[in-house]
Amino acid sequence: MQPVTFNNTVLRDGHQSLAATRMSTAQMLPAAPILDEMGFSGLETWGGATIDSCLRYLGENPFDRLRALKKAAPRTPQIMLLRGQNIVQYASFADDVVEAFVRANAAAGQDVFRIFDALNDVRNLATAVKTVLACGKHARGEICYTISPVHTVEAFVELGVELQKMGCQSIGIKDMSGIISPMVAFELVKELKRRVGLPITLHTHDTAGLGAASYLAAIDAGVDAVETSIAPFANGTGQPDTVRMLALLKGHPRSPQFDPDKLQELRVYFEDVYKQLGKFTSPANERVDSDILIFQVPGGMLSNFRTQLAEQGMSDKFDQVVREIPVVREALGWIPLVTPTSQIVGTQAMMNVKFGRWKMICQPAQDIALGKYGKAPGPINPEVLAQVEKQSGQKTVTERPANLLAPAMDGLRKQCADKGLPTDDETVVLYAMFPQQVEALIKGGGTPPAPAPAAPVTVRSTPAEAPKASPSGTPAAGKHLVLSINGGRYDVTVEKLD
């Protein structure tokens, strides 16, 4: 039997899940050559929240990080996490921006693109997949795993078939909340191998304590790769530790082989880095939390709700808010909880408790109901949809949402030129997503000062000087709020619906 392979996530998801994505390139580079020697089938080094963190908190150009890591670890394929049409942000971008981002990323050294959509709407993956293939790179289509009445093994397998037809060269099962059980992992991998035939990777978190056991079951079912990290950036809300997985596989016919001395060297090194990042770590992220099986909120967001609610003067409402998460999720079509939908659902749950259920609906939740993020897996609650349509004066979008977005690269390039910024694709695509941070970085002013690590979702009321525009550009009356997501500030207007 062919040994299973391990991808290592310590340089991306490991520190994103356990240290607020604050590991710097300088902290990564000493370990990169050792990781490169180990025989991992891939190193996840980029994407997700790392680009935001580089610009917002670390004063780094993320493309420079990619080039540096590629130089330090040239033999092992490097992997990034790409949010489809959202790229690495929370809103959708025009096709030409997605294409330019992928081309720039490929040119800087990226090898494998993990491409997912928060709603599992394959239409939101098409442009990214096509461009990755055109660049001669590897497109790994991701299935966002979740549990609901509409999410069955058969439905996930059919999604895998669609990804294969789209041209994906492998399939990833992305279990962002760490809720896939061993038996489901076994069945899903087995059926995907039978029906799709492409290489399969399982990615999970150990938040609920199921991760390592589910990896073992998936390996028995024939999964090609699993994704592990290096302690202390492992376990808990991160991926299972590499040494731990090797211990579980001892004597297994598919166990890979790694140098134990090198693994210990990496462990010692990253323990020091973990201490350096101590103000961004939390014991809550290191422990097993079985509540995740009920609420399905990924990556430590559930524990952060206590801090967020305290900021709102709602500390006594914690239980009500977390119980409201499944209610919101069902009303919005049983959407998976992964960036950006997890932040949107969490915010709306808090607002339902604070103002009364569906009395106020945040703009992103309205956009999900209207189909602006794509097609939800299940039906939208008809009463909620009717309220949204009445208040917004808009009807549900049925076509691919990106079809409604005009090409943007020329306009963005002009904006960069007008500000005295470079107009190469790297700069322009970063500017499209993080304009203030890019301008501050390039002009030498540094990044905007960052407070202590922000909770994944915080909403607070602020005085509104003027009505804010909705994502469609239409001014909207209502209560002005500032929405902070992973440290990013977004103005939103909350409509009060009758």
N, C-alpha and C positions, 0 to 999 in steps of 0.2 A: 504493500500500500504506500502511496505517496505521502510523505510527511506533510502535515499542515504547516503553513508558514505564518509568521507573526509580522504584522506591521507595528511600528512603535510610534506612540502618540505623545511622548513626553514633551516634545518641543512645540506642540500645539494644544491638543485637547487636554493633556495632562495638567498643564499650568492654567489653561482657561477654566477648567472645572474646579481646580483646587486653590488657585492663587490669583483669581481675577485677571488672568491673561497678562500678568505683569513681568514675566521673565523677559529680560532684555537680550538683544543679540549677543552682547558681550558675555552674558552668563551662559549662553548656548554654545558658543564657539569652542570652548575647551572640550566639551563632551561630544561635539559633532564627529570628529575623526574616530573616536572610539565606537560610537554608534554605527559608523560607516563600516567598521571592521566586523561587526557582530554577525552579519548574515541575515538581518531583517529583510523582508521582501519589500518594505517601503518605510519611509520616515515621513510622518505627517508634520509639516513644518509651517504651514501657511493657511490663510483663509479663516473662516469663522470670525471671531472677534479680534484676531491678532492684528489685522490691518488698522482697525479703529484704535486699538490700544497703542500700537506703534506711534500713530500720529497724535493721539489725544494725550497720552500720558508719558511716553518714553522719548519723545522728540526724535523719532527715527523714521527714515524713509523705508516703508515695508519692502519695496523692490530691492533696495540695497541689502536688506536682511536676506531675502531670497538668494541673491547672487552670492553673498558671503557664505551662506550655508551650503549652497551648491558647490562652491569651491572647497569648503572644508569637508564635505561628504559627497564626493563626486560619483561614487560607485553605486550607491543605493538610490532607487527611484524616490523622488520627493513628491509628496501628496498634499493637495490643498482641498479645503471644503468650500464649495461654491454654492450660493443660494439661488441658482438658476437665474431667473430674470431679475431677482433682487441683488445679484452679485454678492456683495458682503454688507449690504445695508438692509433697511427695513421697508423700503418702497421699491416699486418696479422701475426699471430703466428701459429706454428705447433699445431696439435691437442693435443699432450701430454702436451704442455705448458698451453693451455686453460683448459684442464682437471685438471691439478695440481692447477691452480689458483682457479677454482671453488671449488675444494675440500678444499683448505686452507681457503677460504672465508667462506664456510659453517661451517667448524670446529670452526672458530673464532666467529660465532654467527649470520651470515647473514640468513635471513628467506625468503625473496622474491627477485628474480632476474628479473629485467626488461631487457629483452634481445632484442637488435635491430641490424639491419644492415643498413648501410647508403644507400644501393641501394635497400633495401627490398628484397634481394636475400636470400631466406630461407635456402639455402645450407650453408650460413655463420652462421646460428644459430644452426644448427643441433648438433654440438659437445657440445656446451654450454648447450642446452636444455637437451640433454641426460644425461649429467653429473649432472646437477642440480637435475633431477628426481632421479638419482641413489643415490644422497646424502639425499634424503627424503625432499628436499626443494621445494619451489613453483616457477615454471617457468612461468613467464608472458611474452608472446610473444608480441613484440611491432610492430605496423604498423606505419611507418614514414609517416605522412600526408604531402602532398604537392599538388600543383595545376599545372597541365599541360594537354596537349591534351591526354596523355596516362594514366593519373591518374583519374579514375572515381570511383564513389561509388561502382559500381559492381566489379571493379578491386581490390579495397581495401577489399571488402567482400570475394572475392575469396582468397586473401592473408590470411584473417582470417581463412578460411576453411583449408588452408594448415597448418597454425600454430596449429590448433586443431588436425589435423591428426598427426602432429609431436609429440604431447603429451603435449602441453602447457595447463596449468590449468586455465588460464585466458588470456584475450586479452587486450592490452593497445593501445589506439590511441594516438600516440606521435606527437603532433602538436608543433614542436620545434620553429617554427617561429611566432606562434600566429596568423595564417591566416585562421583557420577554421571558417566559418560563422555559425550563429545559425541554419539556415535551413539545411545546409549540415551536421552539427553535429547531428541534429535530425534524418535525413534520414539514415546516416551511422550507428548510434547506433541502430536504429530500425531494419535495415537489418541485422546487425551482430547478434543481439539478436534472430532474426527469423531464420537465416541460421546456426549460429554457436552454439548458446545456452550457451556459457560460460559466466562467469562474465566479464563485460566490464568496463574498467577504461578510462576516458578521461583526458589527460594531455595537458595543453596548457600554453601559456604565454599571458600576457595582452599588448604586445608590440603595437599592432594596436588598442587596446581598445575593442576588441571583446571577450576577454576571459570569463568574467563573464556572458555575454549574451549567449555565446555558451554553457557554463556549464548549465545554466538554461534550454536551449532547450534540451540538452542531458539528463538532469534529467527528463524532461517531456517525453522523448522517452524511459526511462527505464534504463539509465546507472546505474551501480551498485556503482561506486565510481568516485569522481573527486579529483583533487589534488590542495590544497591551501597552502598558506604560512602565515607568520605572518609579518605584517607591522612593520618596514619599509623595511624588506626584502621581499616585495611583490609588486604586481602591476607593471606597466611598463614592463620591460623585464623579470620580475619574474612572478610567479603564482598569481592569484587573492587572495586578503587578505581573511582570514577566516571570520572575522567579517563582511566584506562587503558581502560575499556570504550568510551568515546567514541573513543579512538584506534583500537581494534579495529574499530569500526563506521564509520570514516571512509569515505565513498563508498558506504556501504550504503544501499539505498532505505528502510530502516526506522530509520535512525539518528535519535534525538531531538536537539534542540538545547539547549545550556546555555551560559550566559554564562561564558566561560573566565576572565575577570577575577574574577568572583564565586567560582568554584571555587578559584582561586588564593588568594583572600582567606580562604576557609574552610580551605584547606590550611595556611596560615601560622598561623591561629588555633589549629587543632587540634594542630599541632606543639608549640605552647607548652603546651597542656593535657596532651599526651602526656608532656612532660618533667616536669610537675607530678606526674604519676602514675607516675613512673619506678620506684618500688619495687614497683609492681604489674605491670609489664611484663616481658617476657622475650624474648630473641632466639630462644628455641626456638619461640615462638608466631609469629614473623615469617617463619620459613623454610618452604620446601616440605619435607614429610615424606612420602615415598612409602610408609612403613610403614603409613600410615593405610589404604591400599588392601587390606592384608592383615587388619588387626585391626579396622577400621571404628569406632574409638573417636573420638567427636566432640570438637572444640573444644580441643585442647591437652591432653586428659586423659592421653594416652599419654606425653607428655614429663614430666608431673607424677608418673608412676608411680615414677620414679627417687627423687624426694624421699620419697614415701610409703613405699617399700620400705626406704629408709635408716632411717626412723623405726622400722621393724619389725625392724631388724637383718638385712634380707634383700636388701641391695644386690646381692649376687652371684646373686640369683634373678630378676633383671629379665627375662631372655629366657624363662625358664620361665613366669613369670606372664603375659606378653603372649601366649605361645603357648597358654596355658590359656583365654584369653578366648573364642576361637571354640568351644572344647570346652564351656564353660559355656553359651554362647549357643545352641548346637545342642540341648543337653540341656533347656533351658528353652523349646524350641519355636521356635527361630530368631527370637527377639524382636529387633526393631530396637534399636539402641543410642542412646537419647536419654533425657534426664531423665524419670523416675528410673531407667530400666532400665540405662543405661550405668554408673551408680554401683553398682547392685546386682550386675551381672555382673562389674565390676572387683573389687569386694570379694570375691565368691565365688571368683573366679580366684585371688586372693591366698591365700584360706583353703584352697583345694584344694592349693596348693603348700606352704603352711605346715604343714597338718595331715594331708595325704593327700587324694586325690580323694574328695569327698563324705563325708568322715569327719565334718565339721561343716558344717552348712548354715545360713546366716544367715536370720533370720526373714523379711526381704523376699523372699529367693529361695524360701523355702518358700511364701510367699503367692502368688508368681507361678506356681509349680507347681500350687497348689491353685485357681488361677483367680480369686483375690481381686482381681487387677489387671485381669481381663478374659480374653478368649479369646486364647490365643497363636496366632500365624499357623500354626505347625506342631505336630506331636505332641510332648508332653512325654516325655522318656526314661522308659520304664515302670519301670526299676529305681529311678531317683531319685524318681519319684512314689510308688512303693510305700513307700520309706523315709520320705518325708515324711508320708504318710498314717498309717503305723504309729506314728511318733513323736508326731505331733500328735493322733492320734485323730480327725482330720477327713477328710471326703471332699471331692472336687473340687466347686467351685461352678460350676454350669452356667448359672444365670440372671444377668441384669445385676447386677454386684456392688453397685451403689448401691441396688438394691432391698432389700438387707439392712441398710441404714443408716437409723436412725430420724431424723425431723426434729430439727434441732439448734439452730435459731436462738433459740427461746425460752429454752432452757437456757443458751446462750452469752450472751444478753442479760442473764439473771439473774446470771451470773458477773461480767459487767462491772459491773452495778449494785452487787453485793456488794463489789467492789473499788474503788468510787468512780470508775469510768470512765464516759465517755459511753456511751449505749446506742443511738446511731444506727447505721444499717446499715454505714457505712464503718468505724467503730471495731470493730463486732462481727465483721465478716468478716475484718478484719486480725487481731483477737484470736484468732479460730478457728485461724489458721495460725501466728501468731507471738506467743503470749500474753506471754512475758516481755519481749520487745522493745517491744511496744505499751504495756505498763504502764510500763516505764521511760521511754519517750518522753513519754507524756502526763503522768506525774507529775513530769516535770522532772528526773529523775535521769539522763537521757541513756541511751544504749544500753550494754549490757554491753561492757566493754573487749574490743577485738578485737586478736588478735596479728597478726603478719605475714600476708599473704594465704594463706588455707588452700588446701591441695591439694584438688581436687574430691572425692577419697575418701581418708579416712584411717581405719584401724581400729587401735585399741590396746587391750590388755587393762587392766582396772582391777579392783580388789577388789570383789566383790559383797557388799553389806550384806544384801540380801534378794533373793529371786527377783523378777524383773521381769515385768510383765504383757505378754502378746502384744498385737498390735493388736486382737484380738477381746476383750481384757479378761481372758483366762484366764491365771493365773499359770503360768509355765513354769520348770522346773528346767533348769539348764545353765550354760554359761560366760557370764558377763556381760561384754559389751563396750560401749564407747562408740564410736558411728559418727559421724564428722564428715563432712558433705556440704556443700561450698561454704560452710564456716564454721558450719553448723548442727550442733548436738550432739543425737544421738539414742541413747537407751539401747536395746540389743538383747540378747536372750539367744540364744546359739548352741547348738542342740541337737546332741549327739553321737549320730549314728545308727549302728546296728550294720549 
